[in-house]
Amino acid sequence: MPREVESAVEHQMDRLTAQTRQFLRAAQAGPKLLAAVSGGADSVCLLLCAAALRVEGYQVSAVHVRHDLRDTAARDEAFVQALCEKLDVPFYPVSVRVPRTGSVENEARQVRYQAFGQIYRKTGSDALLLAHHRNDQAETVMMRLIRGCGAEGLSAMKPDSARGGMRILRPLLAVSADEIRSALRESGQEWREDETNQDPRYTRNFLRHQVVNPLEERFPGSIGGICRTAELLAADNDFMSTQAEAALSDTACLEMPCRFLSRAGVLALHPALQRRVIRLFLSGCGRETGFDKTEEIRLALTDPPAAVNLDAGDRLLFSPERIHFVPGNPPEWKVPDGFFRTLPGHRTGDGKTVQAVPARLYPLCTVRFAREGDRFQPFGHQRSVPLSRFLIDRKIDRHFRAYIPLLCMENVVLWIPGVAASEQLRLRSGEDAVTLAVSGRLPWQAAAGEEI
């Protein structure tokens, strides 16, 4: 090989290795790295770069997932194994079965990440290295643009992200496919070509060959421009996410058993933040929603229906002040231990957070939630009324009523913490009393005990 060509080879591979080093240092990646290697040019280049950094203390392993969707799958695995042996890199092959219940692309991606997670945990890795590059990023942006999404979706793949308990790093995301292949060709390093990459039946292949590549040919720099847009949107999305998290803490309660949003709080936000807060709230409740359902909920803020149905029997119930998340299978909930505490020496209270109980009644009291047949005689009234009717009159949201810890004697409710005390708790002159204070969280309060 002529000296000048050898110098060019060293320059290209050294430059990509240096970029990988800089990326890993900036990401403060741990020393144990697991590289996903399919045998294609991109992952082979990534493996070479990572292996070259072992002199700096990194420990590199390789995982290869065999889907058996192609006749050449066995040869690809053998190629990667031979390359790992040549580089003295520990090799972990995994064979998976791809379900044929939906999109082969999506199903293969799901089982592939499951396999990655298996080896990630087995090796105690600090990060999984993926070989996505700039062209992949442009294709991802185009795919998401077609589906319709905001800044969160159009920011596409992140250089540093997490999935399934793994930290995922993409050191080559700013590098083009041409740069990668040029460096490998000039260094004499072979790679495997996946023949299905030419099949236009797959969405990503169609976009690559029919949209993204023609755009780059017609308008040089298009791929870079698309990726730059994704990078700018990622920064915008980070800012909006921070704003949405802050708004969520001001407008929502995600504490069991009553999870809710303040309607007024959400209505006061810009529509862009409204959508994000709604999605964050539902995500905190264990549910993910698309644009259509999010928009249905957002529009219902101003003209609410009785409820909006979600998946799995879950619902959102609307009250004048709140939106309640009600799961299809409500979990069992008990009165929290320590909900009440005694205040020795006290004989007074406000009837809401502090209440004196005649000592003669205290041994007969129990703490429980509401049940059918409960009655309540408001302080200063001569007659009792059904508890449900009293709570309705006090405008206590329906979903809250089942989760207020009540002080009771059989079916007689003596105290509704946060609401009112009964006439039966009126102290006689000189009568001994036990004073109780609310230490727990009432259902309409946030975790810190502050009403939203």
C-alpha positions in Angstrom: 0.0 0.0 0.0 1.4 3.4 -0.9 2.5 5.5 2.0 0.1 8.4 1.2 -2.9 6.0 1.1 -1.8 4.4 4.4 -1.7 7.8 5.9 -5.2 8.6 4.6 -6.5 5.3 6.1 -5.0 6.1 9.5 -6.5 9.6 9.3 -10.0 8.4 8.6 -10.1 5.6 11.2 -8.2 7.6 13.7 -10.7 10.5 13.2 -13.7 8.2 13.8 -12.0 6.6 16.8 -11.2 10.1 18.2 -14.9 11.1 17.7 -16.0 8.0 19.6 -13.5 8.8 22.4 -14.7 12.4 22.7 -18.3 11.2 22.7 -17.8 8.6 25.5 -15.8 11.1 27.6 -18.5 13.8 27.2 -21.2 11.2 28.1 -19.1 10.1 31.1 -19.7 6.5 30.0 -18.7 3.8 32.4 -15.8 1.4 31.4 -17.9 -1.7 30.5 -19.2 -1.2 27.0 -21.5 -3.6 25.0 -21.4 -3.0 21.3 -24.4 -4.3 19.2 -22.8 -5.8 16.0 -24.9 -7.0 13.1 -22.0 -7.4 10.8 -23.0 -4.4 8.6 -20.6 -1.6 7.9 -21.9 0.7 10.6 -21.7 -1.7 13.5 -18.3 -3.1 12.3 -16.9 0.5 12.3 -18.3 1.1 15.8 -16.7 -2.1 17.0 -13.3 -1.2 15.6 -13.5 2.3 17.2 -14.6 0.9 20.6 -11.9 -1.8 20.5 -9.2 0.7 19.8 -10.2 2.5 23.0 -9.4 -0.4 25.2 -5.9 1.1 25.8 -7.7 3.9 27.7 -9.4 1.5 30.1 -12.6 0.6 28.3 -13.8 -3.0 28.4 -15.6 -3.9 25.2 -17.9 -6.9 24.5 -20.0 -7.6 21.4 -23.6 -8.9 21.1 -25.0 -10.3 17.9 -28.7 -11.0 17.5 -29.6 -13.6 14.9 -33.2 -13.2 13.7 -33.2 -16.0 11.1 -35.3 -13.9 8.8 -32.7 -14.4 6.0 -30.8 -17.4 4.6 -27.5 -15.6 5.2 -28.2 -15.1 9.0 -25.7 -17.9 9.9 -23.0 -16.5 7.7 -23.5 -13.0 9.3 -23.1 -14.5 12.8 -20.0 -16.4 11.7 -18.5 -13.2 10.3 -19.1 -11.3 13.5 -17.7 -14.1 15.6 -14.5 -14.2 13.5 -14.1 -10.5 13.7 -14.4 -10.5 17.5 -11.9 -13.3 17.7 -9.5 -11.3 15.6 -10.0 -8.3 17.8 -10.0 -10.4 21.0 -13.4 -9.0 22.0 -15.8 -11.3 24.0 -18.6 -12.4 21.7 -22.2 -13.0 22.8 -24.5 -14.4 20.1 -28.3 -14.6 20.7 -30.9 -16.3 18.5 -34.4 -15.0 18.6 -37.7 -15.8 17.1 -39.6 -12.8 15.5 -43.4 -13.0 15.9 -45.3 -12.5 12.6 -48.3 -10.8 14.3 -47.6 -7.3 12.9 -44.9 -5.3 11.3 -41.8 -7.5 10.9 -39.6 -4.4 11.4 -41.3 -3.5 14.7 -41.4 -7.0 16.0 -37.8 -7.6 15.2 -36.8 -4.4 16.9 -38.7 -5.4 20.1 -37.1 -8.9 20.4 -33.7 -7.4 19.5 -33.8 -5.0 22.4 -34.9 -7.8 24.7 -31.9 -9.8 23.6 -29.6 -6.7 24.1 -31.0 -6.4 27.6 -30.3 -10.0 28.4 -26.6 -9.7 27.5 -26.4 -6.2 29.0 -27.3 -7.6 32.4 -25.3 -10.7 32.0 -22.1 -8.7 31.3 -22.8 -6.0 33.9 -22.4 -3.4 31.1 -22.5 0.3 31.8 -23.8 1.2 28.3 -25.0 -0.4 25.1 -23.4 1.1 22.0 -25.5 1.3 18.8 -24.2 2.2 15.4 -26.9 4.5 14.2 -25.5 7.3 12.0 -26.6 10.5 10.4 -28.5 8.9 7.5 -30.4 6.7 10.0 -31.4 9.8 11.9 -32.7 11.5 8.7 -34.8 8.4 7.9 -36.2 8.4 11.4 -37.2 12.0 11.2 -38.9 11.4 7.8 -40.8 8.3 9.3 -42.1 10.3 12.2 -42.9 13.3 10.1 -45.2 11.1 8.0 -46.9 9.8 11.1 -47.4 13.3 12.4 -45.7 14.3 15.7 -44.3 17.3 17.5 -40.8 18.3 18.7 -40.6 15.3 20.9 -41.0 12.9 18.0 -39.1 14.9 15.4 -36.1 15.2 17.6 -35.7 11.5 16.7 -32.9 9.4 18.2 -31.0 10.8 21.1 -27.2 10.3 21.4 -27.7 9.3 25.0 -30.9 7.6 26.1 -32.3 4.8 28.1 -34.5 1.8 27.4 -35.4 -1.3 29.4 -32.9 -0.6 32.1 -30.1 0.0 29.7 -28.2 3.1 29.0 -27.9 3.5 25.2 -25.2 5.5 23.5 -24.9 6.3 19.8 -21.4 7.6 19.2 -21.7 7.7 15.4 -24.9 9.6 15.2 -23.2 12.7 13.7 -21.3 10.6 11.1 -22.5 9.9 7.6 -22.9 6.4 6.1 -20.5 7.4 3.3 -17.8 8.4 5.9 -18.1 5.0 7.6 -17.9 3.0 4.4 -15.1 5.0 3.0 -13.0 4.5 6.2 -13.7 0.7 6.1 -12.9 0.4 2.4 -9.6 2.2 2.6 -8.6 0.2 5.7 -9.4 -3.1 3.9 -12.0 -4.1 6.5 -14.9 -6.1 5.1 -18.5 -6.1 6.3 -21.7 -7.9 5.6 -24.5 -6.5 3.4 -28.1 -7.3 4.4 -29.8 -8.0 1.1 -33.2 -7.0 2.6 -31.9 -3.4 2.9 -32.9 -3.1 -0.8 -36.4 -4.3 -0.3 -38.8 -1.3 -0.7 -41.6 -3.2 1.1 -39.9 -2.2 4.3 -40.8 1.4 5.3 -37.3 2.5 6.2 -35.8 1.0 3.0 -38.4 2.8 0.9 -37.7 6.2 2.6 -33.9 5.6 2.2 -33.9 4.7 -1.5 -37.0 6.7 -2.7 -37.0 9.8 -0.5 -33.9 10.5 1.5 -31.1 9.6 -0.9 -32.9 11.3 -3.9 -33.2 14.4 -1.8 -29.5 14.4 -1.0 -28.7 13.9 -4.7 -31.1 16.7 -5.8 -30.3 19.0 -2.8 -26.8 18.2 -1.5 -26.7 18.7 2.3 -30.3 17.7 2.8 -29.5 14.9 5.2 -27.4 17.2 7.3 -30.2 19.8 7.2 -32.8 17.2 8.4 -30.5 16.1 11.2 -29.8 19.7 12.2 -33.6 20.2 12.4 -33.8 17.2 14.7 -31.0 18.5 16.9 -32.7 21.9 17.2 -36.0 20.3 18.0 -34.3 18.1 20.6 -33.1 21.3 22.4 -36.6 22.8 22.1 -38.1 19.6 23.4 -35.8 19.5 26.4 -36.9 23.0 27.3 -40.6 22.2 26.9 -40.2 19.0 28.9 -38.7 20.9 31.8 -41.6 23.4 31.6 -44.2 20.5 31.4 -42.6 18.7 34.4 -42.9 21.9 36.5 -46.5 22.5 35.3 -47.4 18.9 36.2 -46.2 19.3 39.7 -48.4 22.5 40.0 -51.5 20.9 38.5 -51.5 17.2 39.3 -51.6 14.7 42.1 -50.2 11.3 41.1 -50.4 9.8 44.6 -52.6 6.7 45.1 -55.5 6.2 45.5 -56.7 9.4 44.0 -54.9 10.7 41.0 -56.2 13.9 39.4 -55.5 17.0 37.4 -56.6 20.5 38.2 -58.8 21.7 35.3 -58.1 25.4 36.0 -54.4 24.7 36.3 -54.2 23.0 33.0 -56.5 25.5 31.3 -54.2 28.3 32.3 -51.3 26.7 30.2 -50.5 27.2 26.6 -52.0 24.5 24.4 -48.6 23.0 23.7 -48.0 22.6 27.5 -51.6 21.3 28.0 -50.9 18.4 25.7 -47.6 17.6 27.4 -49.0 17.8 30.9 -51.9 15.5 29.9 -49.5 13.0 28.5 -47.2 13.2 31.5 -50.1 12.8 33.8 -51.4 9.7 32.1 -47.9 8.3 31.8 -47.6 8.7 35.6 -50.8 6.7 35.9 -49.3 4.0 33.7 -51.1 4.8 30.5 -49.7 6.1 27.2 -51.9 8.1 24.7 -51.5 9.2 21.1 -52.3 12.6 19.7 -56.0 12.0 19.0 -56.9 10.9 22.6 -54.7 13.6 24.1 -56.5 16.2 22.0 -59.9 14.8 22.9 -59.0 15.2 26.6 -57.6 18.7 26.1 -60.7 19.9 24.3 -62.9 18.4 27.0 -61.2 20.8 29.5 -63.6 23.6 28.5 -66.7 21.6 27.8 -66.3 18.5 29.8 -68.3 15.3 29.3 -69.0 13.0 32.3 -66.0 10.9 31.3 -63.5 10.1 28.6 -62.8 6.4 28.1 -59.2 5.1 27.9 -57.8 1.7 27.2 -58.2 -1.4 29.5 -61.4 0.0 31.0 -59.7 3.1 32.5 -61.6 6.4 32.5 -61.1 10.0 33.1 -64.0 11.4 35.2 -64.6 15.2 35.0 -65.8 17.3 37.9 -66.1 21.1 38.0 -62.6 21.4 39.4 -60.7 18.3 38.5 -60.1 15.4 36.1 -59.8 12.1 37.9 -58.0 9.0 36.6 -60.1 6.0 37.5 -58.5 2.6 36.7 -60.6 -0.2 35.2 -59.5 -2.4 38.1 -59.2 -0.2 41.1 -56.5 -1.4 43.5 -57.4 -2.3 47.1 -56.6 0.6 49.4 -56.4 0.6 53.2 -56.4 3.6 55.6 -52.7 4.4 55.9 -51.2 3.7 59.3 -50.7 6.8 61.4 -53.3 8.7 59.5 -54.4 10.1 62.9 -52.2 11.2 65.8 -53.3 12.2 69.3 -52.6 15.6 70.8 -52.3 15.2 74.6 -53.6 18.1 76.6 -55.7 19.6 73.7 -59.5 19.9 73.9 -60.2 22.1 70.9 -60.1 21.7 67.2 -61.3 23.1 63.9 -63.5 20.2 62.9 -61.4 19.6 59.8 -57.8 18.8 60.7 -58.1 18.6 64.5 -61.0 17.2 66.5 -61.7 16.4 70.1 -63.5 13.1 70.7 -65.4 12.4 74.0 -63.4 9.9 76.0 -66.5 7.9 76.5 -66.9 7.4 72.7 -63.3 7.0 71.7 -63.0 3.2 72.6 -66.0 2.5 70.4 -64.5 4.3 67.4 -63.1 2.7 64.3 -61.4 4.2 61.2 -62.6 3.0 57.8 -63.8 4.2 54.4 -67.4 4.9 53.6 -69.9 2.1 53.1 -73.5 1.8 52.1 -75.9 2.9 54.9 -73.6 5.4 56.6 -75.3 8.4 58.1 -73.9 11.7 59.4 -75.4 14.4 61.7 -73.7 17.7 61.0 -72.5 19.7 64.1 -75.4 21.9 65.3 -78.1 19.9 63.4 -80.9 17.9 65.0 -81.1 15.2 62.3 -78.8 12.9 60.5 -78.6 12.6 56.7 -77.1 9.9 54.4 -73.3 10.5 54.3 -73.4 10.4 50.5 -76.0 13.2 50.4 -73.9 15.3 52.8 -70.7 14.9 50.8 -72.6 15.8 47.6 -73.9 19.0 49.2 -70.4 19.8 50.3 -69.3 19.4 46.7 -66.8 16.7 47.5 -65.9 15.1 44.2 -67.4 11.7 43.7 -64.1 9.8 43.3 -62.8 11.3 46.6 -65.8 10.1 48.7 -64.7 6.5 48.7 -61.2 7.3 50.0 -61.7 9.6 53.0 -60.7 7.9 56.3 -63.7 8.3 58.5 -64.0 8.1 62.3 -67.1 5.9 62.9 -69.2 4.1 65.4 -70.9 1.3 63.4 -72.8 3.0 60.6 -72.7 6.4 62.3 -69.9 8.7 61.0 -68.5 10.9 63.7 -65.9 12.8 61.8 -65.1 13.4 58.1 -61.5 14.7 58.2 -61.0 17.8 56.1 -64.8 18.3 55.9 -66.8 18.4 59.1 -67.4 16.9 62.6 -70.8 15.5 63.8 -73.1 16.7 66.6 -72.2 13.5 68.5 -68.7 14.8 69.2 -70.0 17.9 71.1 -68.2 17.8 74.5 -70.2 18.1 77.7 -69.0 20.6 80.3 -65.8 19.2 82.0 -65.9 16.0 79.9 -62.6 14.2 79.2 -61.6 14.1 75.6 -59.1 12.6 73.2 -57.9 15.1 70.6 -57.0 13.7 67.1 -55.1 15.5 64.4 -54.9 14.5 60.7 -51.3 13.4 59.9 -52.1 11.7 56.6 -52.9 13.0 53.2 -56.5 13.7 52.3 -57.6 12.4 48.8 -57.8 15.9 47.3 -54.4 16.9 48.5 -51.0 16.6 46.8 -48.3 14.5 48.3 -47.0 17.3 50.4 -50.4 17.9 51.9 -51.1 21.1 50.0 -54.4 21.4 48.2 -54.0 21.9 44.5 
